[in-house]
Every structure is written in C-alpha cells, then in structure tokens.
Amino acid sequence: MYKKYIIWFFFLAVFTSDFSGLFVYAGYKLNQDYITSSLCINRDKPWMKCNGKCYLMRKIREAEKDENHKAVINVLNQLSISFYQHNSAPSLNTTVFIIEDQSGYSRYSYNYISNYCDQIFRPPKTAA
C-alpha cells in the first residue's frame, strides 16, 4: 500500500521540476482576477489590456532562471575525478654502500626503492 504512494510521490517529484512553466501558467489562470487587480504593473493603464500578462512573463523568466541555475549546479555536482595516478619517475640514483666484512670480503648493501605500479589502467603517455 505504501509502495503505491511512494511511487506516485517520486513520479510527481520528477515531473514537477520539468513542468515548472506549466505550474506558473496554471497559477496565473487560477488567480488571474487577483493578479490583474493587484499585482499587474500596468493596472493603472486599462487601455493596454495587459490583464496580468506582465506578471506572468516575469514569473516565467524567474522559473527559467531557476531551472538554468539548478542545471548548472547539477552538472557541477556530477563532475568528478575518475582516475588519478601520482606521476613518479623511476629513481636511478640509488646509493650504494660498501661495507667491509670481518672475513675480508666486501659486501654490497644498497637502498632499493621500488616504483612498481600496481594499477592496471594508466592513461597513455604523450610525447611532449
């Protein structure tokens, strides 16, 4: 039973954002008398026969501006770094120490640094 209401709620939530201009126009038509008498910019000029259309156009512009702003924010929120690998060059300058052993043989010890890359996917290298 609740699933049915949840489905309708999500259905309306998705489509109300796409049809905001329709809701603005419906609100204008429902309240046209009040808008014409109180909110219209040209209410003092009856010969223009505006009937609140100036108010409707202003509200439609505001709704479009809000939609564009939300679309830009949506695009910015979807931007993400999908892959990053630290660019490290192999180190060829390893230090070698010669340590004298008690037996008279020299023993080599060096600090080995591995630059093994265990990531499978790497971006191609470009010749600069």
Helices and strands as residue ranges (DSSP letters): H 2-18, H 20-30, H 32-34, I 35-39, G 46-48, H 53-78, E 96-100, E 106-110
